[in-house]
Amino acid sequence: METFYYEVVSIDGDYANLKRTDIESDELKLVARALLPPEIQEGSRLKYELLSYQMI
């Protein structure tokens, strides 16, 4: 299973915009906050592995 690293760029209501940090990319990924750890803030770093997000 692959592992991806993200940074929370912005939070808009029930959604957060994530930017990949393990590769060069300007694309943002819109993710429902229900799928993310509840303590996230803008600037938080996340690891996506085994279909779940974890704070790092």
N, C-alpha and C positions, 0 to 999 in steps of 0.2 A: 504494500500500500504506500502511496506517495505521501510526502509531507510538504505542506505549503506554509509560508510565513506571510503575515499581513500586518498592516498598521491601520488603526481606525482613523480615517481622515475626517469624517463628520458623522454626527448623529442627528437624524431627522425623525422625530416621533418614534414610531415602532420599527424603524429601519436604521441601519448603519452602512456607510460607504467604506469599503475596505480596499486598500491598495497593496498589491503584492510587493514584498520587500526582498524576496529571494531571487528575483529576476528583474531585469529592466522592463518596466511596463508603466504606461500612463493610464491604463484602463482601471476603472473602479468597479468593484463588485458590490451590488446592493444585497444586503443580507438582513433578514428579519431578526430583530433583537432577541426574540424568544429562543433563537438558536445559539446566541452568544452568552458568555458569562455575564451575570447581572452587574458586575462591578466595572464594566468597561467605561472608558472615557475617551475623548478625542486624544489621540497620541498613544493609546494602549497598543501593545504588540501582542499578536495572537499566533498560535500554531494550529493549523488544521490538519488533523490526522485521524484516521479511522472514523470518518464522518462526524467529527465533533471539533469544536473550537476550545482552546485552552489559553489562558493568560500565560505569558512568559516574561 
